[in-house]
Every structure is written in structure tokens, then in C-alpha cells.
Amino acid sequence: MGDEKNPEKDFEKEKKKKIEKEPEKQTKKAPKPKKKKKKGKAGFLFILLILLAVICAGVYLLIPSKNRVSHNQYFGLKDDNQYGLIVNSEIVDITNGAPFEENGVWYLPFSTLYYEISDAFYYDGLALLYTDPLQTYSATPGESFYTDSDGIKYTLTYQPCYFKDGSLCIALDYLKLMDYSYYTVDDTMKSIWVFNDWSEQPRASLLKDTKARTQAGIKNDIVASLATGDVVTVLEQGASWSQVQTQTGLIGYVQNKMLGEIKEEARAVPDGRPLPKYTNITMDEMVVMGWHQVFSESGYSQLDDIISTAKGMNVICPTWFTIKDNDGNIQNLGEKKYVTKAHKAGLQVWVMLDDINISTDGLQVFGTTSHRKTLITAVIDAVKELGADGINLDVETIKSDVGPSYIQFIRELSAACRKEKLVLSVDNPVPEDFTSHYDRREQGMVVDYIVIMGYDEHYVGSDAGSVASLPWVEQGVQDTIAEAPAERTVLAIPFYTRLWKTTGGALTSEAIGMDEAQNVLTENGVEAVWDGSVSQNYATFEKDNSTYQIWLEDAQSIVEKVKLIPKYNLAGVAQW
């Protein structure tokens, strides 16, 4: 039967299958070592590729970038044709107006010039003014000349200033002529560098050709190509790289190994002109100044008492001059015999000019060139007629919008005083944010003495408190001499205080002298206690359903304030 199984045949078939399978098993086993070898090669190649990648990456990191930063990136500009502006060692914001070229002359909008380069220029609505130690120069927009205070005319080959699209623009060559602010033009980077910092700065010559880059590291973009021997200003030194400024003003980073010996050097004026020098009249001894309040021509009769009681005083400031109107006329209570007697007593006389006449408008007085001239002429003539030694300017109602005009007045007054060899001192409030327009930095350059009015910390309308606590006064000294020379700064201290009265929640006060303050305490049987936090004696008492407070100015508090004079190397002390 076809379907019947044959055991022998089946056995033979199975045996044959087994024999046929054996070689297959051997074939499978034999290649195994070869497969392992192939796997090892692949691993080696993989490792080799990794090593090559690492080496290539390392080589890449060692290859300096050849990319040059665009001027748009460098200056943060959007306009390809707009030139960037660097002033001294700062890249400045040109939102107030960019530099531009007109008929081969570079100009800047007045706002950019004023806020970014020099606030010494002043536009009075008719002419652009600039005052140096002795002269005021005037340039009319659109004209190719300027004049000085004596009326001498100077012709130029360009317009010092003109209006473009409604904005006053100033020629950089005129800026250089007046303000000694020099400039260079880098057409490669489309940049203007203006510099007027003549102080000593660290400088070095390059030992090799190199590149200045945007940041430390050779992979950063190139700012400028530098040659061996080029002198750079070292702005900031790092461990391996330093920030430097090139001879065209561009700021970048170079490797320290490229820098030669770093030396402190002042930049030489390119055209060899001597820098303007503001001479100052100062006393050989410490200034000890006192104001003499004069309300009529009877001041002469009070002088003997002042001389006999104010021992050690060497300067007296009678309050004789007051700005009378917007045209610059003055009220004059001066007496020549007063000056003569003061001189015999060894006192210099600095006549005070104030603005206590509330009917005057500061912007009209100081913002109009003809009115400033009238005022200066009147004051100088009166001081010379009296035979006095100087002027003490006490203007305390200046608003922020009048600030530039007031500073221009001080510049012009200082030039007039310098010509006549008269001392000019200017009273200033303790520095606060709201008095920054008094510009003590500029005053410190042009006037002989800056006087800090170290009083009225608390005043009518404020909370009750000290007229002049020691911490407040000392902070005022520190802030002032941060802007003006300490050796020409005088600290004025109060010889008065305030008696504060609180009745039913209502606060009032009155100013009283030192003697009167002591009488108040005696009459009310009150003993003051020293308050170290303000360095003053303090007292409080109840009377007639009212609470009284007083922070005393007395010998003890005055001594503490006077200690600030030698501590900060100040020029002297004044009393009000």
C-alpha cells in the first residue's frame, strides 16, 4: 500500500538528513572568528573617525576668524550709509542725530553735540556761543565767520553752524577750533571718533601685526587690522586679552602678548595748540567767610560789631546786589567806606548778588544774551567802583529749564572777573537729583570757589527735623567734591535752627538764631540731649497744648561740622 510506512526507509532518510546537516553546522561555526575580526575593524574605524573629528575641531578652534564685523552690527545701526559715533572711549547713541558730511565738511546736530560731546556750547536763539577763559565767541547760523567779545571778526572757509531740516548743526572743525575736541574719520568702518580727554591713560605699542576683535578670542569678528608699532590705549586688562582703542577710535580686544610695555601717557594735541587754561584766584590761607545781611544803606554802622565779634574771619560778603528786573539791572546798596574799613580790618569783600526779587524771570534774565551782558556789566562796574575784591553769586531759584542759561551766565561772568582779577564764588545747594542743572562740574572749572550751602535739610513745608544733620552735610560734601575740586570748595554751615511746633496735627516752624534757641530752652526749663545720629543736641517739650521740637546748632554741633574741612581737604568754611 502506497501510504504504508517503511521503518527501514524512514531510518535511512533520517540518517541521511543528519549526515547532510553536519557540514552545515561546520560551515556556520568556521566563519565566527572572521566575523569578530570584521567587528574589530569597524570599531577601530569609528574611533579613528572620532579622533579625526576632535582634531579637526581643535584645528578649527585654532584658526582665527577672518570675518569683519559690519559697521551696522558694531554701532547698532540700520542705515548702511549712516556713520557711527565714538566719543573718547564710548560708542554713543546717535538717536539725537548722526554725523553727516556736507560739502566736504562734517557736521553734527546740536543736540548730539550738547548731550554726547560738549555742553559748553550755548544757543541763545540768535547765535551759537562758546566761552573760553577770557572771551565769548559768537557764530550766526548760515554765516562763514564768527566774532569774539571785543567785536573782532574771524572768517572761515565753512559755515560754523547752520539749520538743516529745522535742526541746528555744528561743524566738527568749529568744535575742534573752540572746544579742542578733535576728530578722525574711518571710512572703512564708517565711524567718527571725537576725543577731548587729555588726561594720562595706559598706552602700549603693538609688538606684531594683529587684529582687534569684537570680544576676547580669535573666533570673534575683526574690528580693525593693526600693524606693528601702532599705539593703542588700553581700556581694560584681562588675563589673556585686553580691551583697547585704536588710533581711529575703534574699540576691540587684542591678545596681551601683542602689547608692548604699558605706560601712562597723555595724548598730545594734534596741532600743537596749548590747551585753554582756567586760572583761579585763591587765598593762601583757609577761607573763613561770613555773610552780612544788609537790607538798607545802614550796613556800615554794623561793621564794627562784626569785626569785633567774628574773630578769625577773613572774608565778608555783604548782601548788596539784587537782580532788579528781567533786563539785567541791579539794586545796589554798596558803600565804599564799608569796603575801606573792612580792608583795614584785614577782610576781603566779596559782594553778594542774589535773585530774591521774585518778580524776575530767570529765563528772561539769563536766557537773553543782551540781558546777561547788561547784568554782568552792571555788577563788574559796581564792584570796581566800590573797590571790592570779588563777587559771591547766590541764585537759588533756578529751574531745570533755566539751567543751561544760568551756567552760560556763570561762564561769561567768570571771564569778566578773570579779566578784572576779581574773585568769583558761587553758592550751591547740597547736591540732589533736582539740582543737577546747577552743573557743579562746569562751575568747578570756571569759578574760583564753590560754596556748599550745608543747610535747609528740613525747611518750611517739610517734616520736622534738623536743619543740617552731620550725615546729611557730609554726604553733601562728598557729592560736591565728586564733581568739583575739593581745594576750591567752601562748606557753609548754619548759625541758626528751627523751632518746630505741632498743634492738633498741624506742623509749623520758625527760624531762630543760636542764642535765641538757648533762651527758648532756658525759659521752658528744658535740657537738650545729645543725639549721636545727627551730631546735635535735641530737645522736645509740651506747652499750651502744643508739642515743640528743636535740633540745636551750638558750639558742639559746629565743631563736628568743621571737622569735615580737614577731613576732605576743603578750602574753608562759611557761616550763614
Residue pairs with C-beta under 8 A, 6 or more apart in sequence:
61 219
62 218
63 218
64 211
64 218
64 219
65 213
65 218
65 219
65 220
65 221
65 222
66 222
67 221
67 222
68 221
68 222
68 223
69 214
69 221
69 222
69 223
71 77
71 84
71 189
71 190
71 191
72 78
72 79
72 80
73 221
74 84
74 91
74 189
74 191
74 214
74 223
75 84
75 85
75 91
75 94
75 191
77 84
77 94
79 98
81 190
82 94
82 98
82 190
83 98
83 99
83 100
83 185
83 190
83 191
83 192
84 91
84 94
84 98
84 189
84 190
84 191
84 192
85 91
85 92
85 94
85 98
85 99
85 108
85 112
85 116
85 191
85 192
85 194
86 92
86 191
86 192
86 193
86 194
86 249
86 250
86 251
87 116
87 117
87 193
87 194
87 195
88 194
88 195
88 196
88 197
89 197
89 233
89 235
89 245
89 251
91 251
92 112
92 116
93 116
94 112
94 116
96 109
96 111
96 112
96 115
96 116
97 108
97 109
97 111
97 112
97 167
97 169
98 109
98 112
99 106
99 107
99 108
99 112
99 172
99 192
100 106
100 107
100 169
101 107
102 164
103 158
105 158
105 159
105 171
105 172
105 173
106 171
106 172
106 173
106 183
106 185
106 192
107 164
107 169
107 170
107 171
107 172
108 117
108 169
108 170
108 172
108 175
109 167
109 168
109 169
109 170
110 121
110 123
110 128
110 161
110 167
110 168
110 169
110 170
111 167
113 121
113 170
113 175
114 121
117 175
117 179
117 181
117 194
117 196
118 175
118 179
118 181
118 196
119 404
119 407
119 439
119 442
120 130
120 131
120 178
120 179
120 411
120 442
121 128
121 129
121 130
121 170
121 178
121 179
122 128
122 129
122 130
122 131
122 404
122 405
122 408
123 129
123 168
124 367
124 368
124 369
124 408
126 140
126 369
127 138
127 139
127 140
127 141
127 369
128 138
128 139
128 140
128 141
128 160
128 161
128 168
128 170
129 136
129 137
129 138
129 369
129 408
130 136
130 137
130 178
130 179
131 137
131 408
131 411
131 412
131 415
132 178
132 276
132 415
133 276
133 277
133 278
133 279
133 414
133 415
133 418
133 446
134 415
134 418
134 419
135 148
135 149
135 150
135 415
136 148
136 149
136 411
136 412
136 415
137 146
137 147
137 148
137 149
137 178
138 146
138 147
138 148
139 145
139 146
139 160
139 161
139 174
141 159
141 161
141 162
141 163
141 168
142 159
142 161
142 162
142 163
143 159
143 160
144 155
144 156
144 157
144 158
144 159
144 160
145 153
145 154
145 155
145 156
145 160
146 153
146 154
146 156
146 160
146 174
147 153
147 154
148 154
149 415
156 174
158 171
158 173
158 174
159 171
160 170
160 171
160 174
161 168
161 169
161 170
161 171
161 174
162 168
162 169
163 169
172 181
172 183
172 192
172 194
175 181
175 183
175 194
176 182
176 183
179 196
180 196
180 198
180 269
180 273
180 275
180 276
181 194
181 195
181 196
182 194
182 195
182 196
182 269
182 270
183 192
183 193
183 194
183 195
184 192
184 193
184 247
184 248
184 249
185 191
185 192
185 193
186 192
186 193
186 248
186 249
186 250
189 223
189 224
189 248
189 250
191 248
191 249
191 250
193 248
193 249
193 250
195 249
195 267
197 267
198 266
198 267
198 269
198 275
199 266
200 264
200 265
200 266
201 233
201 234
201 264
201 265
201 266
201 267
202 233
202 234
202 237
202 262
202 263
202 264
202 265
203 231
203 232
203 233
203 234
203 262
203 263
203 264
203 265
204 231
204 232
204 234
204 244
204 259
204 260
204 261
204 262
204 263
205 229
205 230
205 231
205 232
205 259
205 260
205 261
206 226
206 227
206 228
206 229
206 230
206 231
206 232
206 254
206 258
206 259
206 260
207 228
207 257
207 258
207 259
207 260
208 228
208 258
209 225
209 226
209 227
209 228
210 226
210 254
210 255
210 258
211 222
211 223
211 224
211 225
211 226
211 252
211 254
212 222
212 223
212 224
212 225
212 226
212 232
212 244
212 246
212 250
212 251
212 252
212 253
212 254
213 220
213 221
213 222
213 223
213 252
213 253
213 254
214 220
214 221
214 222
214 223
214 252
214 253
215 253
216 238
216 240
216 241
216 253
217 241
217 253
220 253
223 246
223 250
223 251
223 252
224 246
224 248
224 250
224 252
226 232
226 246
226 254
230 246
230 247
231 247
232 244
232 245
232 246
232 247
232 254
232 259
233 244
233 245
234 242
234 243
234 244
234 259
234 262
235 242
235 243
235 244
235 245
235 251
236 242
236 243
237 256
237 262
238 256
239 256
240 255
240 256
241 253
241 254
241 255
241 256
242 253
242 254
242 256
242 259
243 251
243 252
243 253
244 251
244 252
244 253
244 254
244 259
245 251
246 252
269 275
278 414
278 418
278 445
278 446
279 418
280 447
280 448
280 488
281 390
281 421
281 422
281 423
281 448
282 448
282 449
282 487
282 488
282 571
283 314
283 315
283 348
283 571
283 572
285 314
286 565
286 571
286 572
286 573
287 314
287 315
287 449
287 490
287 571
287 572
287 573
287 574
288 312
288 313
288 314
288 315
288 572
288 573
288 574
289 313
289 314
289 315
289 316
289 317
289 350
289 451
289 490
289 492
289 572
289 573
289 574
289 575
290 306
290 310
290 313
290 315
290 316
290 317
290 574
290 575
291 316
291 317
291 318
291 319
291 352
291 392
291 574
291 575
291 576
292 299
292 302
292 303
292 306
292 316
292 317
292 318
292 319
293 319
294 302
294 318
294 319
294 320
294 333
295 333
296 333
297 333
297 335
299 318
299 320
299 333
299 335
299 338
300 335
300 337
300 338
300 341
303 338
303 341
303 342
304 341
306 313
306 316
307 341
307 342
307 345
307 347
313 347
314 346
314 347
314 348
315 347
315 348
315 349
315 350
315 574
316 342
316 347
316 348
316 349
316 350
317 349
317 350
317 351
317 352
317 392
318 333
318 334
318 338
318 349
318 351
318 352
319 333
319 352
319 354
319 394
320 332
320 333
320 334
320 351
320 352
321 330
321 331
321 332
321 333
321 334
321 351
321 352
321 353
321 354
321 379
321 382
322 330
322 331
322 353
322 354
322 355
322 356
322 357
323 329
323 330
323 353
323 354
323 355
323 357
323 360
323 365
323 375
324 330
324 331
324 357
324 360
325 357
325 359
325 360
326 360
326 361
326 364
326 365
326 371
327 371
327 374
328 365
328 370
328 371
328 372
328 373
328 374
328 375
328 376
328 378
329 374
329 375
329 378
330 353
330 375
330 378
330 379
330 382
331 357
332 382
334 351
334 382
334 385
334 386
334 388
335 386
336 385
336 386
336 387
338 349
339 349
339 386
339 387
339 388
340 387
342 348
342 349
343 349
343 387
348 389
348 390
348 423
349 386
349 388
349 389
349 390
350 388
350 389
350 390
350 391
350 392
350 423
350 425
351 382
351 383
351 386
351 388
351 390
351 391
351 392
352 391
352 392
352 393
352 394
353 379
353 391
353 392
353 393
353 394
353 395
354 394
354 395
354 396
355 362
355 365
355 394
355 395
355 396
355 397
358 397
362 395
362 397
362 398
362 399
362 402
362 405
362 406
363 399
363 401
363 402
363 405
364 371
365 371
365 372
365 375
366 372
366 402
366 405
366 406
366 408
366 409
367 402
367 405
372 405
372 408
372 409
372 412
373 412
375 409
376 409
376 412
376 413
376 416
379 391
379 413
380 416
380 417
380 420
380 422
383 390
383 391
383 420
383 422
384 420
388 422
389 422
389 423
390 417
390 422
390 423
390 424
390 425
390 448
391 413
391 417
391 422
391 423
391 424
391 425
392 425
392 426
392 427
392 451
393 410
393 413
393 424
393 425
393 426
393 427
394 427
395 406
395 427
396 427
396 429
398 406
398 437
398 438
399 437
400 434
400 437
402 437
403 437
403 438
403 439
404 437
406 437
406 438
407 438
407 439
407 442
407 443
410 426
410 442
410 443
410 446
410 447
411 442
411 446
413 424
414 424
414 446
414 447
417 423
417 424
417 448
423 448
423 449
424 447
424 448
424 449
425 447
425 448
425 449
425 450
425 451
425 490
426 443
426 447
426 449
426 450
426 451
427 451
427 453
427 492
428 435
428 438
428 440
428 443
428 450
428 451
428 452
428 453
428 480
429 435
429 438
429 453
429 456
430 452
430 453
430 454
430 457
430 472
430 473
430 475
430 476
430 479
430 480
431 440
431 476
431 479
431 480
431 483
440 450
440 480
440 483
440 484
441 483
441 484
443 450
443 484
444 450
444 483
444 484
444 485
444 488
444 489
447 488
448 488
449 488
449 489
449 490
449 571
450 480
450 484
450 488
450 489
450 490
451 489
451 490
451 491
451 492
451 574
452 476
452 477
452 480
452 489
452 490
452 491
452 492
453 492
453 576
454 468
454 473
454 476
454 477
454 491
454 492
454 493
454 494
454 561
455 467
455 468
455 492
455 493
455 494
455 496
455 576
456 467
456 468
457 465
457 466
457 467
457 468
457 469
457 472
457 473
458 464
458 465
458 466
458 467
458 498
459 467
459 498
460 509
463 507
464 500
464 502
464 507
464 509
464 549
465 551
466 472
466 497
466 534
466 536
466 551
467 494
467 496
467 497
467 498
467 551
467 553
468 493
468 494
468 553
468 561
469 533
469 534
469 535
469 536
469 551
470 534
470 535
470 536
470 557
470 560
470 561
471 533
471 534
471 535
473 491
473 493
473 561
473 564
474 564
477 489
477 491
477 564
477 568
477 570
478 568
480 489
481 489
481 568
481 570
486 568
486 569
486 570
486 571
487 569
487 570
487 571
488 571
489 570
489 571
490 570
490 571
490 572
490 573
490 574
491 561
491 564
491 565
491 570
491 572
491 573
491 574
492 573
492 574
492 575
492 576
493 553
493 558
493 561
493 562
493 573
493 574
493 575
493 576
494 553
494 575
494 576
495 513
495 514
495 553
495 558
495 575
495 576
496 511
496 512
496 513
496 514
496 553
496 576
497 511
497 512
497 514
497 517
497 550
497 551
497 552
497 553
498 509
498 510
498 511
498 512
498 550
498 551
499 509
499 510
499 512
499 517
499 520
499 548
499 549
499 550
500 507
500 508
500 509
500 548
500 549
500 550
501 507
501 508
501 509
501 510
501 546
501 547
501 548
502 546
502 547
502 548
502 549
503 545
503 546
503 547
504 545
512 520
514 552
514 553
514 554
517 550
517 552
517 553
517 554
518 552
518 554
520 526
520 548
520 550
521 527
521 528
521 539
521 550
524 541
524 543
524 548
526 539
526 540
526 541
527 539
528 537
528 538
528 539
528 550
528 552
529 537
529 538
529 539
530 536
530 537
530 538
530 556
531 537
531 538
531 551
534 551
535 557
535 560
535 561
536 551
536 552
536 553
536 556
536 557
537 551
537 552
537 554
537 556
537 557
538 549
538 550
538 551
538 552
539 549
539 550
539 552
540 547
540 548
540 549
540 550
541 547
541 548
542 548
562 573
564 570
565 572
565 573
